[in-house]
Amino acid sequence: MLIAVILALAVGTYALRLAGVVLRDRLALPDGVSRLLPIAAATLLAALAVTAALTEAGAFAGFARPAGVLVGAVLAWRRAPFVAVVVAAAGTAALLRLLGVP
């Protein structure tokens, strides 16, 4: 049963991606919609990142995870190497949890 669900989702995902390529020249979007699509994609990505950073199992994740994300975001903004960003963010969250911060 689980394999059938996974296969159905895979086929659906592939069909949606293929429909975008096939229908690109046949479907004309209004100028307003064309301008809003990149903004909508960035907004959706930001919402997913915030949800993942602040919640766990539908409840607030505590202060250690958002603090780690904040440290990582600041380092990424300052153009630190990716490995340094990940290690600093994880280290911050781990240190805060070691100190008893939820």
C-alpha positions in Angstrom: 0.0 0.0 0.0 2.8 2.5 0.9 4.6 1.7 -2.3 1.5 2.5 -4.3 1.0 5.8 -2.6 4.7 6.7 -3.2 4.4 5.8 -6.9 1.1 7.7 -7.3 2.8 10.8 -5.8 5.8 10.4 -8.0 3.7 10.1 -11.1 1.6 13.2 -10.1 4.7 15.2 -9.4 6.2 14.3 -12.7 3.0 15.0 -14.5 2.8 18.5 -13.0 6.4 19.3 -14.0 5.8 17.9 -17.5 2.6 20.0 -17.8 4.5 23.2 -17.1 7.0 22.4 -19.9 4.3 21.4 -22.4 1.8 24.2 -21.6 4.4 27.0 -21.4 3.8 28.2 -25.0 0.1 27.5 -25.0 -0.9 29.4 -21.8 -0.6 33.1 -21.7 -0.6 34.7 -18.3 -1.6 38.3 -17.6 1.3 40.7 -16.9 0.2 41.1 -13.3 0.3 37.3 -12.7 3.7 37.1 -14.4 5.1 39.7 -12.1 3.7 38.1 -8.9 4.9 34.5 -9.6 8.5 35.1 -8.4 7.3 36.9 -5.4 4.9 34.1 -4.5 7.7 31.5 -4.8 9.9 33.5 -2.5 7.1 34.0 0.0 6.3 30.3 0.0 9.9 29.4 0.6 10.2 32.0 3.5 7.0 30.6 5.1 8.3 27.1 4.9 11.6 28.1 6.5 9.9 30.0 9.3 7.6 27.1 10.0 10.5 24.6 10.1 12.5 26.9 12.3 9.8 27.7 14.9 7.6 24.7 15.2 8.0 21.0 16.0 5.0 18.6 15.9 2.6 21.6 15.7 3.9 23.4 18.8 6.6 26.0 19.5 10.1 24.3 19.1 11.6 26.3 22.0 14.3 29.1 21.9 17.4 27.0 21.0 16.4 26.2 17.4 15.3 29.8 16.4 18.5 31.1 18.0 20.6 28.7 15.9 18.7 29.7 12.8 19.3 33.4 13.6 23.0 32.8 14.0 23.1 30.9 10.7 21.1 33.6 8.9 23.5 36.3 10.2 26.5 34.4 9.1 25.0 33.6 5.7 24.1 37.3 5.3 27.7 38.2 6.1 28.7 35.7 3.4 30.5 33.2 5.6 31.4 29.8 4.1 28.5 27.4 4.0 30.2 24.9 6.4 30.8 27.6 8.9 27.1 28.7 8.7 25.9 25.1 9.3 28.4 24.4 12.1 27.7 27.7 13.9 24.0 27.3 13.7 24.0 23.7 14.9 26.6 24.5 17.6 24.5 27.4 18.9 21.4 25.3 19.2 23.3 22.4 20.7 25.0 24.6 23.3 21.8 26.3 24.3 20.1 22.9 24.7 23.1 21.7 26.7 22.6 24.7 29.0 19.0 23.7 29.5 17.3 26.2 27.1 14.3 24.4 25.5 
